[in-house]
Amino acid sequence: MALLDEEIVEYWLNNKGFFCMRGVKTGLGEIDFLAIRPDKKNFECWQVEVTVSFRPIGYIGGGASAKRRSDEDVNIGVDEYIHKKFTSEKKVDKRNSILPNAKWNYVLVCAEARHKEELELFKQKGIKIFHYKDILNELENSDSQVNSTAGNIIEIMRYLKKIK
């Protein structure tokens, strides 16, 4: 499902006026999206990571264990995730090779989080959170054009809303 979720997020970003680079390789790692749109003076730059789980069993950051963590361990896990996904040397170098000296906003798209305190920590640490359901609702209620697989899915959602 990850590819489909990313396609919908890319469609959303495009409809917000962003040019997207998807699946940007950083050695063994990858950046889900580098999204850039012009503003009045320069460019607005987002690095977007997508983690969509509808029935999460564990934490977003800090390894795969679902075992309950202390507040300190949750904080450490969030820091590890931010470093791995946004601030590692390889990620910074890749972004700078594409658009040197740009100010990048860090964005996390997620569906459900089992431990809501993680999302608050991400926000406190400067990560902008977008909920997948809000993206889907925004697209469903917009007049965006159907020009991709994601657009066709949104068109199906609009149809279901109309026939209810």
C-alpha positions in Angstrom: 0.0 0.0 0.0 2.9 2.3 0.6 3.3 3.1 -3.1 -0.4 4.0 -3.4 -0.2 6.2 -0.3 2.8 7.9 -1.7 1.1 8.4 -5.0 -1.9 10.1 -3.2 0.5 12.3 -1.2 2.3 13.3 -4.4 -1.0 14.1 -6.1 -1.9 16.3 -3.0 1.5 18.1 -3.2 1.1 18.7 -6.9 -2.3 20.2 -6.3 -0.7 22.5 -3.8 1.6 23.7 -6.5 4.7 21.7 -5.6 7.1 20.1 -8.0 8.0 16.7 -6.5 11.0 14.5 -6.7 10.0 11.1 -5.4 12.1 8.3 -4.0 15.3 10.3 -3.9 18.2 7.9 -3.2 20.6 8.7 -0.4 23.0 5.7 -0.5 21.1 2.8 1.0 18.4 5.1 2.2 15.8 7.2 0.5 13.8 10.5 0.8 10.1 9.9 0.1 9.7 13.4 -1.4 11.5 16.6 -2.0 8.8 19.1 -2.8 9.6 22.6 -4.1 7.3 25.4 -5.1 8.1 29.0 -6.0 7.1 31.7 -3.6 7.4 35.5 -4.1 11.2 35.6 -3.5 12.6 32.1 -3.6 11.3 28.6 -3.1 9.3 26.9 -0.5 11.0 23.5 0.2 9.5 20.5 1.9 11.1 17.2 2.7 8.1 14.8 3.1 8.2 11.4 4.7 5.1 9.2 4.5 4.2 6.5 7.0 0.7 5.3 6.7 -0.6 2.6 9.0 -4.3 2.2 9.6 -3.8 -0.3 12.5 -0.5 0.6 14.1 0.9 -1.7 16.7 4.1 0.0 17.6 5.9 3.3 17.6 6.8 5.5 14.6 10.3 6.1 15.8 13.0 4.1 17.5 12.9 0.5 16.2 10.2 -2.0 15.6 9.4 -3.1 19.1 5.8 -2.5 20.3 6.8 -2.9 23.9 5.6 0.1 26.1 8.3 2.7 26.4 9.1 5.3 29.0 8.7 9.0 28.1 12.5 9.2 27.8 12.6 6.2 25.4 9.8 7.7 23.3 11.7 10.9 23.1 14.9 9.1 22.1 12.9 7.1 19.4 11.5 10.3 17.9 15.0 11.9 17.8 16.3 8.8 16.1 13.6 8.9 13.5 14.1 12.6 12.8 17.9 11.9 12.4 17.3 8.9 10.2 14.7 10.5 8.0 15.5 14.2 7.9 18.8 15.3 9.5 21.4 12.7 8.8 24.5 13.8 6.9 23.4 11.9 3.8 20.0 13.5 3.7 21.4 17.0 4.2 24.1 16.4 1.5 21.4 15.2 -1.0 19.2 18.1 -0.4 22.1 20.5 -0.7 23.2 18.9 -3.9 19.7 19.6 -5.4 19.1 23.0 -4.0 22.1 24.5 -2.1 21.4 26.6 1.0 17.7 26.2 0.9 15.6 26.2 4.1 13.8 22.8 4.2 10.7 22.2 6.1 10.3 18.7 7.5 6.9 17.1 7.0 5.5 13.8 8.2 2.4 12.4 6.7 0.8 9.6 8.8 -2.6 7.9 9.1 -2.9 6.6 12.7 -0.4 6.7 15.5 -0.8 4.3 18.3 1.0 6.6 20.7 -0.2 10.1 20.2 2.5 11.5 22.4 4.9 10.8 19.5 3.1 13.2 17.2 3.3 15.9 19.8 7.0 15.3 20.2 7.5 15.5 16.4 5.6 18.9 16.4 7.7 20.2 19.3 10.8 19.3 17.4 9.8 21.2 14.3 8.2 18.5 12.2 5.0 19.5 10.5 2.4 16.7 10.8 -0.3 16.1 8.2 -2.9 13.4 8.8 -3.7 11.2 5.8 -7.4 11.5 6.4 -7.2 15.3 6.1 -5.3 15.0 2.9 -7.9 12.6 1.5 -10.7 14.9 2.6 -9.0 18.0 1.2 -8.6 16.2 -2.2 -12.2 14.8 -2.1 -13.6 18.3 -1.5 -11.4 20.1 -4.1 -11.8 20.4 -7.8 -8.5 18.8 -8.6 -8.1 17.3 -12.0 -8.1 13.5 -12.5 -4.9 12.8 -14.2 -3.3 9.9 -12.4 -4.1 6.7 -10.5 -4.4 8.9 -7.3 -6.7 11.2 -9.2 -8.9 8.3 -10.1 -9.0 7.1 -6.5 -10.1 10.6 -5.5 -12.8 10.6 -8.2 -14.1 7.3 -6.8 -14.3 8.9 -3.3 -16.2 11.8 -4.8 -18.6 9.5 -6.5 -19.2 7.5 -3.2 -19.9 10.8 -1.4 -22.4 11.9 -4.1 -24.4 8.6 -4.0 -24.7 8.4 -0.2 
